[in-house]
Amino acid sequence: MPAGAQGRLTMDLALTESQEMLRTSARSFVEREAPTHTIVALQRETSSLVPVLWRKAVDVGWPGILVPAEYGGSESTLTDAAVLFEELGRGPVPGPFWSSGVLGALIVLEAASAQQRNAILPAVARGEIILSVAITDPNTSWGPQAVTLRPQRLGDRFRLDGTKLFVSDATAATHLIVAVRTGDGPADVSLLMVDARARGVRTRRLPGFLSWQDEVTLEGVEVAATDLLGGRESQGWAQLERALLRALPVLCSFMVGGCQAVFDLSVKHSQQRVQFGVPIGKFQRVQDHIIRLVNHLDGARWTTAEALWKLDTGRPAADAVHLAKAVASEGYLEACNAAHEVHAGQGSLTEYGLAAHTQMSRTLFAYLGDPRWHKRRMADALGW
């Protein structure tokens, strides 16, 4: 348990002074560098990586926010990272911030050998290596059984032939952490570090109403055995789950930021839009939709806060993490639905900005497990 955590018997929802400063600087950064018209324009890009934006984020240390200080990172708490990602979620700001700096970095910390960590993490913190995690094969399930790609072992190398779908920020990545099946047991999964620029690797943004979910095609890609994270086969799923336990609440904070943004848009619109001589916020049905927004926002915010608090204070947190992902995923999607009810036709205008949140909410709803899957895992964690 972290120093000082023993005395925290109840959850403190107040931010520390340093967290308030981080929130202020992050909000200012987003307003300055990624205003609505910029976010709208970026929706049409094939990659989530905006080089100018990424370099400025590197300058303030965001890619290394969870990387330990010994590797050149900030070694911040998960709650610190959540403060940052809530502000990014207000955009929603594109980029491999979470894929690389949170999930990718935490997987390397959990799975990699000391030599691999020394080679990878400093470059992640400097923004030179951008990680993307490729787990799901062409099926609709989530869990270890979703990993079906089997590598061919060729002496001291692996050969990969197959496809990974719904890979966040793959077109932005310099390196891919690829989950492969290396045994017949349900969780016999290994994690390979693959150079995204290697021969036989192709990435493309998936079409449809998705926010930078990509397809990765691997054709005859050869990977050295030394690029097996940790050096031992069939350990990857357990390592991935430990990393996800810490990474998911930060993603939930991104969704909380999205909920807050669509709530703010809806309240402002209900105050400014006039019909029959009065602001539409005077009408009962519009108020009902605003209340729905409040409920989903608060549910996502406080379940996420509990998960972060438990993790940062060393408490068992599996049930809280799965609950937070289920509630935040549902909350973001339903908040966008309610916001469209408030806005009516104006909300469907691409340039207005609400549609970017609607698209992101649909993308994250089932990403890394839909609410039904996480509710089942929450029940398992509670022994139900």
C-alpha positions as a Markdown table, in Angstrom:
| # | Residue | x | y | z |
|---|---|---|---|---|
| 1 | Met | 0.0 | 0.0 | 0.0 |
| 2 | Pro | 1.4 | 3.4 | -0.9 |
| 3 | Ala | 2.8 | 5.6 | 1.8 |
| 4 | Gly | 0.1 | 7.5 | 3.6 |
| 5 | Ala | -2.6 | 5.3 | 2.2 |
| 6 | Gln | -3.3 | 3.5 | 5.4 |
| 7 | Gly | -5.0 | 6.5 | 6.9 |
| 8 | Arg | -7.4 | 6.9 | 4.0 |
| 9 | Leu | -10.3 | 4.9 | 5.2 |
| 10 | Thr | -12.8 | 6.8 | 3.2 |
| 11 | Met | -12.7 | 8.1 | -0.3 |
| 12 | Asp | -11.6 | 11.7 | -0.7 |
| 13 | Leu | -13.1 | 13.3 | -3.8 |
| 14 | Ala | -11.2 | 16.5 | -3.5 |
| 15 | Leu | -8.3 | 17.1 | -5.9 |
| 16 | Thr | -4.9 | 17.9 | -4.5 |
| 17 | Glu | -3.2 | 21.2 | -5.3 |
| 18 | Ser | -1.0 | 19.6 | -7.9 |
| 19 | Gln | -4.0 | 17.8 | -9.5 |
| 20 | Glu | -5.9 | 21.1 | -9.7 |
| 21 | Met | -2.9 | 22.6 | -11.5 |
| 22 | Leu | -2.8 | 19.7 | -13.9 |
| 23 | Arg | -6.5 | 20.0 | -14.6 |
| 24 | Thr | -6.1 | 23.8 | -15.3 |
| 25 | Ser | -3.1 | 23.4 | -17.6 |
| 26 | Ala | -4.7 | 20.4 | -19.4 |
| 27 | Arg | -8.0 | 22.3 | -19.9 |
| 28 | Ser | -6.1 | 25.3 | -21.2 |
| 29 | Phe | -4.1 | 23.1 | -23.5 |
| 30 | Val | -7.2 | 21.4 | -25.0 |
| 31 | Glu | -9.0 | 24.7 | -25.5 |
| 32 | Arg | -6.0 | 26.2 | -27.2 |
| 33 | Glu | -4.7 | 23.3 | -29.3 |
| 34 | Ala | -7.8 | 21.2 | -29.9 |
| 35 | Pro | -10.9 | 23.5 | -30.1 |
| 36 | Thr | -14.1 | 22.1 | -31.6 |
| 37 | His | -13.4 | 23.0 | -35.2 |
| 38 | Thr | -10.0 | 21.2 | -35.0 |
| 39 | Ile | -11.6 | 18.1 | -33.4 |
| 40 | Val | -14.3 | 18.1 | -36.2 |
| 41 | Ala | -11.6 | 18.4 | -38.9 |
| 42 | Leu | -9.6 | 15.6 | -37.4 |
| 43 | Gln | -12.5 | 13.1 | -37.6 |
| 44 | Arg | -11.8 | 12.7 | -41.3 |
| 45 | Glu | -8.1 | 11.8 | -40.8 |
| 46 | Thr | -6.9 | 8.3 | -41.3 |
| 47 | Ser | -4.6 | 8.5 | -38.3 |
| 48 | Ser | -5.3 | 9.7 | -34.7 |
| 49 | Leu | -1.7 | 11.1 | -34.5 |
| 50 | Val | -1.5 | 14.8 | -34.9 |
| 51 | Pro | 2.3 | 15.4 | -35.0 |
| 52 | Val | 2.2 | 19.0 | -33.8 |
| 53 | Leu | -0.2 | 18.2 | -31.0 |
| 54 | Trp | 1.8 | 15.1 | -30.0 |
| 55 | Arg | 5.1 | 17.1 | -29.8 |
| 56 | Lys | 3.5 | 19.6 | -27.6 |
| 57 | Ala | 2.1 | 16.9 | -25.3 |
| 58 | Val | 5.5 | 15.3 | -25.2 |
| 59 | Asp | 7.0 | 18.6 | -24.1 |
| 60 | Val | 4.7 | 18.6 | -21.0 |
| 61 | Gly | 5.3 | 14.9 | -20.2 |
| 62 | Trp | 1.9 | 13.4 | -20.9 |
| 63 | Pro | 3.1 | 10.3 | -22.8 |
| 64 | Gly | 5.1 | 9.4 | -19.7 |
| 65 | Ile | 2.6 | 10.2 | -17.0 |
| 66 | Leu | 2.5 | 6.6 | -15.7 |
| 67 | Val | 6.0 | 5.7 | -16.6 |
| 68 | Pro | 8.2 | 5.3 | -13.5 |
| 69 | Ala | 10.8 | 8.0 | -12.9 |
| 70 | Glu | 13.7 | 5.5 | -13.3 |
| 71 | Tyr | 12.6 | 5.3 | -17.0 |
| 72 | Gly | 12.2 | 9.0 | -17.5 |
| 73 | Gly | 8.5 | 9.3 | -16.7 |
| 74 | Ser | 6.5 | 11.3 | -14.2 |
| 75 | Glu | 5.5 | 8.3 | -12.1 |
| 76 | Ser | 2.2 | 9.9 | -11.4 |
| 77 | Thr | -0.8 | 8.2 | -9.6 |
| 78 | Leu | -3.7 | 6.8 | -11.6 |
| 79 | Thr | -5.8 | 9.6 | -10.2 |
| 80 | Asp | -3.3 | 12.1 | -11.6 |
| 81 | Ala | -3.6 | 10.4 | -15.0 |
| 82 | Ala | -7.4 | 10.4 | -14.7 |
| 83 | Val | -7.4 | 14.2 | -14.2 |
| 84 | Leu | -5.6 | 14.6 | -17.4 |
| 85 | Phe | -7.7 | 12.1 | -19.4 |
| 86 | Glu | -11.0 | 13.7 | -18.2 |
| 87 | Glu | -9.8 | 16.9 | -19.8 |
| 88 | Leu | -8.8 | 15.1 | -23.0 |
| 89 | Gly | -12.2 | 13.4 | -23.0 |
| 90 | Arg | -13.9 | 16.7 | -23.2 |
| 91 | Gly | -12.6 | 17.2 | -26.7 |
| 92 | Pro | -12.7 | 14.3 | -27.4 |
| 93 | Val | -9.0 | 14.8 | -28.3 |
| 94 | Pro | -7.6 | 12.2 | -30.7 |
| 95 | Gly | -4.2 | 10.6 | -30.3 |
| 96 | Pro | -2.4 | 7.6 | -28.8 |
| 97 | Phe | -2.3 | 9.1 | -25.3 |
| 98 | Trp | -4.1 | 6.2 | -23.7 |
| 99 | Ser | -3.1 | 3.5 | -26.1 |
| 100 | Ser | 0.6 | 4.2 | -25.7 |
| 101 | Gly | 1.1 | 6.1 | -22.4 |
| 102 | Val | -1.4 | 4.2 | -20.3 |
| 103 | Leu | -2.3 | 0.7 | -21.6 |
| 104 | Gly | 0.9 | 0.1 | -23.6 |
| 105 | Ala | 3.2 | 1.4 | -20.9 |
| 106 | Leu | 1.4 | -0.6 | -18.2 |
| 107 | Ile | 1.6 | -3.8 | -20.2 |
| 108 | Val | 5.3 | -3.3 | -20.6 |
| 109 | Leu | 5.7 | -2.7 | -16.9 |
| 110 | Glu | 3.7 | -5.9 | -16.2 |
| 111 | Ala | 5.0 | -8.2 | -18.8 |
| 112 | Ala | 8.4 | -7.2 | -20.1 |
| 113 | Ser | 11.8 | -8.2 | -18.8 |
| 114 | Ala | 14.1 | -5.7 | -17.2 |
| 115 | Gln | 16.1 | -5.4 | -20.4 |
| 116 | Gln | 12.9 | -4.8 | -22.5 |
| 117 | Arg | 11.6 | -2.2 | -20.0 |
| 118 | Asn | 14.9 | -0.3 | -20.2 |
| 119 | Ala | 14.7 | -0.4 | -24.0 |
| 120 | Ile | 11.1 | 0.6 | -24.4 |
| 121 | Leu | 9.8 | 2.7 | -21.6 |
| 122 | Pro | 12.2 | 5.7 | -21.8 |
| 123 | Ala | 11.3 | 6.0 | -25.5 |
| 124 | Val | 7.6 | 5.8 | -24.7 |
| 125 | Ala | 8.0 | 8.6 | -22.2 |
| 126 | Arg | 9.8 | 10.7 | -24.8 |
| 127 | Gly | 7.1 | 10.0 | -27.3 |
| 128 | Glu | 9.5 | 8.3 | -29.7 |
| 129 | Ile | 7.9 | 4.9 | -29.4 |
| 130 | Ile | 4.2 | 4.9 | -29.8 |
| 131 | Leu | 2.5 | 1.7 | -28.7 |
| 132 | Ser | -0.8 | 0.2 | -29.8 |
| 133 | Val | -2.2 | -3.0 | -28.4 |
| 134 | Ala | -3.7 | -5.5 | -30.9 |
| 135 | Ile | -5.7 | -8.2 | -29.1 |
| 136 | Thr | -9.0 | -9.1 | -30.9 |
| 137 | Asp | -9.1 | -11.3 | -33.9 |
| 138 | Pro | -11.9 | -11.3 | -36.5 |
| 139 | Asn | -14.7 | -12.4 | -34.2 |
| 140 | Thr | -17.2 | -10.6 | -32.0 |
| 141 | Ser | -16.2 | -11.9 | -28.6 |
| 142 | Trp | -14.0 | -10.5 | -25.8 |
| 143 | Gly | -11.8 | -12.4 | -23.5 |
| 144 | Pro | -8.8 | -14.8 | -23.9 |
| 145 | Gln | -10.9 | -16.9 | -26.3 |
| 146 | Ala | -11.0 | -13.9 | -28.7 |
| 147 | Val | -7.2 | -14.5 | -29.3 |
| 148 | Thr | -7.0 | -17.1 | -32.1 |
| 149 | Leu | -4.0 | -16.0 | -34.1 |
| 150 | Arg | -1.3 | -18.7 | -33.8 |
| 151 | Pro | 2.3 | -17.9 | -34.7 |
| 152 | Gln | 4.5 | -20.3 | -36.5 |
| 153 | Arg | 7.7 | -21.0 | -34.6 |
| 154 | Leu | 10.8 | -20.9 | -36.9 |
| 155 | Gly | 13.8 | -21.5 | -34.7 |
| 156 | Asp | 14.5 | -18.3 | -32.8 |
| 157 | Arg | 11.7 | -16.4 | -34.6 |
| 158 | Phe | 7.9 | -16.3 | -34.8 |
| 159 | Arg | 6.0 | -15.9 | -38.1 |
| 160 | Leu | 2.7 | -14.1 | -38.0 |
| 161 | Asp | -0.1 | -14.4 | -40.6 |
| 162 | Gly | -3.5 | -13.0 | -39.7 |
| 163 | Thr | -5.6 | -10.0 | -38.9 |
| 164 | Lys | -6.4 | -8.0 | -35.8 |
| 165 | Leu | -9.5 | -5.8 | -35.6 |
| 166 | Phe | -10.6 | -2.9 | -33.4 |
| 167 | Val | -7.1 | -1.9 | -32.6 |
| 168 | Ser | -7.0 | 1.6 | -31.1 |
| 169 | Asp | -4.5 | 4.0 | -32.8 |
| 170 | Ala | -2.7 | 1.4 | -34.8 |
| 171 | Thr | -2.2 | 3.8 | -37.7 |
| 172 | Ala | -0.4 | 6.1 | -35.3 |
| 173 | Ala | 1.9 | 3.4 | -33.7 |
| 174 | Thr | 5.5 | 2.8 | -34.2 |
| 175 | His | 5.2 | -0.6 | -32.4 |
| 176 | Leu | 2.4 | -3.0 | -31.8 |
| 177 | Ile | 1.9 | -5.3 | -28.8 |
| 178 | Val | 0.3 | -8.3 | -30.5 |
| 179 | Ala | -1.6 | -11.0 | -28.6 |
| 180 | Val | -1.1 | -14.5 | -30.0 |
| 181 | Arg | -2.2 | -17.9 | -29.0 |
| 182 | Thr | 0.7 | -20.2 | -27.9 |
| 183 | Gly | -1.2 | -23.1 | -26.3 |
| 184 | Asp | -4.4 | -24.9 | -26.1 |
| 185 | Gly | -5.4 | -23.7 | -22.6 |
| 186 | Pro | -8.1 | -20.9 | -22.4 |
| 187 | Ala | -5.6 | -18.3 | -21.3 |
| 188 | Asp | -2.5 | -19.5 | -23.2 |
| 189 | Val | -1.8 | -16.2 | -24.8 |
| 190 | Ser | 1.6 | -14.5 | -25.4 |
| 191 | Leu | 2.5 | -10.9 | -26.1 |
| 192 | Leu | 4.9 | -10.0 | -29.0 |
| 193 | Met | 6.4 | -6.6 | -29.6 |
| 194 | Val | 6.1 | -6.0 | -33.4 |
| 195 | Asp | 7.6 | -3.1 | -35.3 |
| 196 | Ala | 4.7 | -1.4 | -37.1 |
| 197 | Arg | 7.0 | -0.6 | -40.0 |
| 198 | Ala | 8.2 | -4.1 | -40.5 |
| 199 | Arg | 7.7 | -5.9 | -43.8 |
| 200 | Gly | 4.3 | -7.5 | -44.0 |
| 201 | Val | 2.6 | -5.2 | -41.5 |
| 202 | Arg | -0.3 | -3.1 | -42.8 |
| 203 | Thr | -2.6 | -0.8 | -40.8 |
| 204 | Arg | -5.8 | 1.0 | -41.9 |
| 205 | Arg | -8.5 | 2.9 | -40.2 |
| 206 | Leu | -11.7 | 0.9 | -40.1 |
| 207 | Pro | -14.6 | 2.5 | -42.0 |
| 208 | Gly | -17.9 | 3.3 | -40.3 |
| 209 | Phe | -19.1 | 5.1 | -37.2 |
| 210 | Leu | -15.8 | 4.4 | -35.3 |
| 211 | Ser | -13.2 | 6.7 | -33.7 |
| 212 | Trp | -9.8 | 5.6 | -34.8 |
| 213 | Gln | -10.3 | 1.9 | -34.5 |
| 214 | Asp | -8.0 | 0.2 | -36.9 |
| 215 | Glu | -7.3 | -3.1 | -38.7 |
| 216 | Val | -3.9 | -4.6 | -38.5 |
| 217 | Thr | -2.9 | -7.1 | -41.2 |
| 218 | Leu | 0.1 | -9.4 | -40.7 |
| 219 | Glu | 1.5 | -11.3 | -43.7 |
| 220 | Gly | 4.6 | -13.3 | -43.1 |
| 221 | Val | 5.8 | -11.0 | -40.4 |
| 222 | Glu | 8.8 | -12.4 | -38.6 |
| 223 | Val | 9.4 | -11.5 | -35.0 |
| 224 | Ala | 12.5 | -12.4 | -33.0 |
| 225 | Ala | 12.0 | -14.6 | -29.9 |
| 226 | Thr | 13.6 | -11.8 | -27.9 |
| 227 | Asp | 10.6 | -9.7 | -28.7 |
| 228 | Leu | 8.3 | -12.0 | -26.7 |
| 229 | Leu | 7.5 | -9.8 | -23.7 |
| 230 | Gly | 8.9 | -11.4 | -20.6 |
| 231 | Gly | 10.6 | -14.2 | -22.5 |
| 232 | Arg | 8.0 | -16.9 | -21.5 |
| 233 | Glu | 5.2 | -18.1 | -23.6 |
| 234 | Ser | 1.5 | -18.3 | -22.5 |
| 235 | Gln | 1.8 | -15.8 | -19.7 |
| 236 | Gly | 0.4 | -12.9 | -21.6 |
| 237 | Trp | -3.3 | -12.9 | -20.7 |
| 238 | Ala | -2.7 | -12.7 | -17.0 |
| 239 | Gln | -0.2 | -9.9 | -17.6 |
| 240 | Leu | -2.7 | -8.1 | -19.8 |
| 241 | Glu | -5.5 | -8.4 | -17.2 |
| 242 | Arg | -3.2 | -6.9 | -14.5 |
| 243 | Ala | -2.4 | -4.0 | -16.8 |
| 244 | Leu | -6.1 | -3.5 | -17.8 |
| 245 | Leu | -7.1 | -3.4 | -14.1 |
| 246 | Arg | -5.1 | -0.2 | -13.8 |
| 247 | Ala | -5.6 | 1.2 | -17.3 |
| 248 | Leu | -9.4 | 0.9 | -17.6 |
| 249 | Pro | -10.3 | 3.5 | -14.9 |
| 250 | Val | -8.2 | 6.0 | -16.8 |
| 251 | Leu | -10.1 | 5.3 | -19.9 |
| 252 | Cys | -13.3 | 5.6 | -17.9 |
| 253 | Ser | -12.1 | 9.1 | -16.9 |
| 254 | Phe | -11.9 | 10.0 | -20.6 |
| 255 | Met | -15.5 | 8.9 | -20.9 |
| 256 | Val | -16.4 | 11.0 | -17.9 |
| 257 | Gly | -14.9 | 14.0 | -19.6 |
| 258 | Gly | -17.0 | 13.2 | -22.6 |
| 259 | Cys | -20.2 | 13.0 | -20.5 |
| 260 | Gln | -19.3 | 16.4 | -18.9 |
| 261 | Ala | -18.8 | 18.0 | -22.3 |
| 262 | Val | -22.1 | 16.9 | -23.7 |
| 263 | Phe | -23.9 | 17.9 | -20.5 |
| 264 | Asp | -22.4 | 21.4 | -20.7 |
| 265 | Leu | -23.4 | 21.7 | -24.4 |
| 266 | Ser | -26.9 | 20.6 | -23.6 |
| 267 | Val | -27.4 | 22.9 | -20.7 |
| 268 | Lys | -26.1 | 25.9 | -22.7 |
| 269 | His | -28.3 | 25.0 | -25.6 |
| 270 | Ser | -31.4 | 24.7 | -23.4 |
| 271 | Gln | -30.7 | 28.1 | -22.0 |
| 272 | Gln | -30.1 | 29.8 | -25.4 |
| 273 | Arg | -32.6 | 28.1 | -27.7 |
| 274 | Val | -35.9 | 29.9 | -27.6 |
| 275 | Gln | -39.2 | 28.4 | -28.7 |
| 276 | Phe | -42.7 | 29.9 | -28.1 |
| 277 | Gly | -41.1 | 32.9 | -26.5 |
| 278 | Val | -39.1 | 31.0 | -23.8 |
| 279 | Pro | -35.9 | 29.1 | -23.5 |
| 280 | Ile | -36.5 | 25.4 | -24.2 |
| 281 | Gly | -35.0 | 24.6 | -20.8 |
| 282 | Lys | -38.4 | 25.7 | -19.4 |
| 283 | Phe | -40.1 | 22.7 | -20.9 |
| 284 | Gln | -40.6 | 19.6 | -18.8 |
| 285 | Arg | -39.5 | 17.1 | -21.5 |
| 286 | Val | -36.2 | 19.0 | -22.0 |
| 287 | Gln | -35.6 | 19.0 | -18.3 |
| 288 | Asp | -36.2 | 15.2 | -18.2 |
| 289 | His | -33.3 | 14.8 | -20.8 |
| 290 | Ile | -31.0 | 17.1 | -18.8 |
| 291 | Ile | -31.8 | 15.0 | -15.6 |
| 292 | Arg | -30.9 | 11.8 | -17.6 |
| 293 | Leu | -27.6 | 13.5 | -18.5 |
| 294 | Val | -26.9 | 14.3 | -14.9 |
| 295 | Asn | -27.6 | 10.8 | -13.7 |
| 296 | His | -25.3 | 9.2 | -16.3 |
| 297 | Leu | -22.6 | 11.7 | -15.7 |
| 298 | Asp | -22.6 | 11.3 | -11.9 |
| 299 | Gly | -22.8 | 7.5 | -12.2 |
| 300 | Ala | -19.8 | 7.4 | -14.5 |
| 301 | Arg | -17.8 | 9.9 | -12.4 |
| 302 | Trp | -18.3 | 8.4 | -9.0 |
| 303 | Thr | -17.8 | 4.7 | -10.0 |
| 304 | Thr | -14.6 | 5.7 | -11.7 |
| 305 | Ala | -13.5 | 7.7 | -8.7 |
| 306 | Glu | -14.0 | 4.7 | -6.5 |
| 307 | Ala | -12.0 | 2.4 | -8.7 |
| 308 | Leu | -9.1 | 4.9 | -8.9 |
| 309 | Trp | -9.2 | 5.4 | -5.1 |
| 310 | Lys | -9.0 | 1.7 | -4.5 |
| 311 | Leu | -6.2 | 1.2 | -6.9 |
| 312 | Asp | -4.1 | 4.1 | -5.6 |
| 313 | Thr | -4.6 | 3.1 | -2.0 |
| 314 | Gly | -3.7 | -0.6 | -2.6 |
| 315 | Arg | -7.1 | -2.0 | -2.0 |
| 316 | Pro | -8.7 | -4.9 | -3.9 |
| 317 | Ala | -10.3 | -3.2 | -6.9 |
| 318 | Ala | -11.4 | -5.7 | -9.5 |
| 319 | Asp | -15.1 | -5.4 | -8.8 |
| 320 | Ala | -14.9 | -1.5 | -8.8 |
| 321 | Val | -12.9 | -1.5 | -12.1 |
| 322 | His | -15.4 | -3.7 | -13.9 |
| 323 | Leu | -18.3 | -1.7 | -12.5 |
| 324 | Ala | -16.7 | 1.6 | -13.6 |
| 325 | Lys | -16.2 | 0.4 | -17.1 |
| 326 | Ala | -19.8 | -0.9 | -17.4 |
| 327 | Val | -21.3 | 2.3 | -16.0 |
| 328 | Ala | -19.0 | 4.7 | -17.9 |
| 329 | Ser | -19.5 | 2.9 | -21.2 |
| 330 | Glu | -23.3 | 2.9 | -20.8 |
| 331 | Gly | -23.3 | 6.4 | -19.3 |
| 332 | Tyr | -21.3 | 8.0 | -22.2 |
| 333 | Leu | -23.5 | 6.4 | -24.8 |
| 334 | Glu | -26.8 | 7.3 | -23.0 |
| 335 | Ala | -25.6 | 10.8 | -22.3 |
| 336 | Cys | -25.0 | 11.4 | -26.0 |
| 337 | Asn | -28.5 | 10.0 | -26.7 |
| 338 | Ala | -30.0 | 12.5 | -24.2 |
| 339 | Ala | -28.0 | 15.3 | -25.6 |
| 340 | His | -29.3 | 14.7 | -29.1 |
| 341 | Glu | -32.8 | 14.8 | -27.7 |
| 342 | Val | -32.1 | 18.2 | -26.2 |
| 343 | His | -30.5 | 19.5 | -29.4 |
| 344 | Ala | -32.7 | 17.9 | -32.0 |
| 345 | Gly | -31.5 | 18.7 | -35.5 |
| 346 | Gln | -28.6 | 21.0 | -34.5 |
| 347 | Gly | -26.9 | 18.2 | -32.7 |
| 348 | Ser | -26.6 | 16.2 | -35.9 |
| 349 | Leu | -24.5 | 18.9 | -37.6 |
| 350 | Thr | -21.0 | 17.6 | -37.8 |
| 351 | Glu | -19.4 | 21.1 | -37.3 |
| 352 | Tyr | -21.3 | 21.5 | -34.0 |
| 353 | Gly | -19.1 | 18.9 | -32.2 |
| 354 | Leu | -21.7 | 16.7 | -30.5 |
| 355 | Ala | -21.4 | 14.1 | -33.2 |
| 356 | Ala | -17.7 | 13.5 | -32.4 |
| 357 | His | -18.7 | 12.5 | -28.9 |
| 358 | Thr | -21.6 | 10.3 | -30.2 |
| 359 | Gln | -19.1 | 8.5 | -32.4 |
| 360 | Met | -16.6 | 8.1 | -29.6 |
| 361 | Ser | -19.2 | 6.8 | -27.2 |
| 362 | Arg | -20.2 | 4.1 | -29.6 |
| 363 | Thr | -16.6 | 3.2 | -30.2 |
| 364 | Leu | -15.8 | 2.8 | -26.5 |
| 365 | Phe | -19.0 | 1.1 | -25.5 |
| 366 | Ala | -17.8 | -2.4 | -26.4 |
| 367 | Tyr | -14.1 | -1.7 | -26.5 |
| 368 | Leu | -12.2 | -4.1 | -24.2 |
| 369 | Gly | -15.5 | -5.7 | -23.1 |
| 370 | Asp | -19.0 | -4.4 | -23.3 |
| 371 | Pro | -21.0 | -3.5 | -20.2 |
| 372 | Arg | -22.6 | -6.9 | -20.0 |
| 373 | Trp | -19.2 | -8.6 | -20.0 |
| 374 | His | -17.9 | -6.3 | -17.3 |
| 375 | Lys | -21.0 | -6.8 | -15.1 |
| 376 | Arg | -20.4 | -10.5 | -15.3 |
| 377 | Arg | -16.8 | -10.1 | -14.3 |
| 378 | Met | -17.9 | -7.7 | -11.4 |
| 379 | Ala | -20.2 | -10.4 | -10.1 |
| 380 | Asp | -17.4 | -13.0 | -10.4 |
| 381 | Ala | -15.1 | -10.7 | -8.4 |
| 382 | Leu | -17.7 | -10.3 | -5.7 |
| 383 | Gly | -18.2 | -14.1 | -5.5 |
| 384 | Trp | -21.8 | -13.9 | -6.7 |
